[in-house]
Amino acid sequence: MKPDLSLHPVAIGPLALKNNLALAPMAGITNAAFRVLCAEGGAGLVVTEMVSAESLKYGNKRSFEMLKLLPGEHPAAIQLFSADPACMALAAQAAERAGADAVDVNAGCPVRKVLRSGAGAALMKTPLLLAGIISAMVKSVKVPVTVKFRVGLEAGENLGPGLARVCEEAGASAITLHGRPAAQQHSGPVDLEAMAATAAAVKIPVFGNGGVENAEQARAILATGCAGVGVGRAAVFNPAVFSEIAAGLGGAGVEAASQAFRIRLFLRFLELNAGIYGEEHGLARARKLVGYWLKGLPNAASARGAFMQLKTLKEARELLIQYTR
Ligand SMILES: Cc1cc2nc3c(=O)[nH]c(=O)nc-3n(C[C@H](O)[C@H](O)[C@H](O)COP(=O)(O)O)c2cc1C
């Protein structure tokens, strides 16, 4: 079948997405405030940071806070990680109770601590266990269960088609395939051939992910036969990138986000963050992101330094207003 290179709706099981552009999960970045910006910025689906199913099992307050969704971000998937099927099933129920529209299994995280526990990308080497996790979750919740994994662990490996079949048979409703091996972390080329083989191996939608910043790169992913595209880092300092990509794929036209527009989005992010964590804590959590947002702006280094001292939203507005006009 000829690949569909356009912007189009996608069904993840019973969940209908308005379009085939998804925000990829990013620990430390895709919190609820950021996800609202991405949903408003045109993403058809947003995904939380990965949440430890083990921590949820032990009642960790911070992990339960990570399950909280805001009204403006739906449809939203909550991503979970653990190598224990029973624990993942319980966590999926908690995610469903929190209002998740889908629950996603992290089978691609390359962080050593996660790998040592048998979770994340380690699950790519234990397909029976991955299948056990998926089917335990599918039996425990009504919302669709999805999986995110990589093309392989080492360069040149293509585990995608086999794993995709395993996931589909276990009841997964969609897959996100990061087109880089785990050994490559988040850099280097994306293996489009491996992506094509994976998309061809299953009937469920495959979202291809890796290195997409514009419509042309999104089209290259769709040309592999993937039903959709996952966007990670390009959204970090421009959550409106989804609308820009959508326009390039034949959706309604939008202008590329100006710097002033982006800084207004950053202010909105700070306001949403304040609503979740309180003003001072919300600003403190934004410190590690401010460099991305201010990159390339005049006096960015000094503004960044000043941002580190801020305690109130009023101070943030006063500091950033120079960039919003
Ligand atoms: C800071 C950071 C955190 C990430 N955290 C997660 C995560 O929690 N779960 C996950 O499945 N992938 C995670 N990823 C991988 C992204 O979802 C995505 O696969 C990767 O960034 C490639 O897409 P991109 O090239 O569009 O950024 C993370 C990536 C980055 C850069």
The ligand as a MOL file (V3000), in Angstrom:
LIG
                    3D

  0  0  0     0  0            999 V3000
M  V30 BEGIN CTAB
M  V30 COUNTS 31 33 0 0 0
M  V30 BEGIN ATOM
M  V30 1 C 15.7960 14.7400 27.8110 0
M  V30 2 C 15.1430 13.5400 27.2030 0
M  V30 3 C 14.3440 12.7310 27.9860 0
M  V30 4 C 13.7340 11.5990 27.4400 0
M  V30 5 N 12.9020 10.8440 28.2170 0
M  V30 6 C 12.2170 9.7990 27.6780 0
M  V30 7 C 11.2510 9.0800 28.4270 0
M  V30 8 O 10.9590 9.3930 29.5930 0
M  V30 9 N 10.6240 8.0400 27.8180 0
M  V30 10 C 10.8940 7.6870 26.5270 0
M  V30 11 O 10.2940 6.7240 26.0210 0
M  V30 12 N 11.7710 8.3630 25.7860 0
M  V30 13 C 12.4320 9.4120 26.3150 0
M  V30 14 N 13.2740 10.1600 25.5410 0
M  V30 15 C 13.4000 9.8540 24.1110 0
M  V30 16 C 12.4140 10.6910 23.2870 0
M  V30 17 O 11.0920 10.2990 23.5320 0
M  V30 18 C 12.6970 10.5380 21.7980 0
M  V30 19 O 12.5890 9.1680 21.4800 0
M  V30 20 C 14.0850 11.0320 21.3940 0
M  V30 21 O 14.3660 12.3040 21.9500 0
M  V30 22 C 14.2000 11.0970 19.8710 0
M  V30 23 O 13.2870 12.0100 19.3290 0
M  V30 24 P 13.7600 13.4800 18.8520 0
M  V30 25 O 14.9650 13.2580 17.9640 0
M  V30 26 O 12.5650 14.0500 18.1570 0
M  V30 27 O 14.1340 14.2430 20.0960 0
M  V30 28 C 13.9240 11.2720 26.0740 0
M  V30 29 C 14.7320 12.0970 25.2940 0
M  V30 30 C 15.3290 13.2180 25.8330 0
M  V30 31 C 16.1810 14.0910 24.9570 0
M  V30 END ATOM
M  V30 BEGIN BOND
M  V30 1 1 1 2
M  V30 2 1 2 3
M  V30 3 2 2 30
M  V30 4 2 3 4
M  V30 5 1 4 5
M  V30 6 1 4 28
M  V30 7 2 5 6
M  V30 8 1 6 7
M  V30 9 1 6 13
M  V30 10 2 7 8
M  V30 11 1 7 9
M  V30 12 1 9 10
M  V30 13 2 10 11
M  V30 14 1 10 12
M  V30 15 2 12 13
M  V30 16 1 13 14
M  V30 17 1 14 15
M  V30 18 1 14 28
M  V30 19 1 15 16
M  V30 20 1 16 17
M  V30 21 1 16 18
M  V30 22 1 18 19
M  V30 23 1 18 20
M  V30 24 1 20 21
M  V30 25 1 20 22
M  V30 26 1 22 23
M  V30 27 1 23 24
M  V30 28 2 24 25
M  V30 29 1 24 26
M  V30 30 1 24 27
M  V30 31 2 28 29
M  V30 32 1 29 30
M  V30 33 1 30 31
M  V30 END BOND
M  V30 END CTAB
M  END
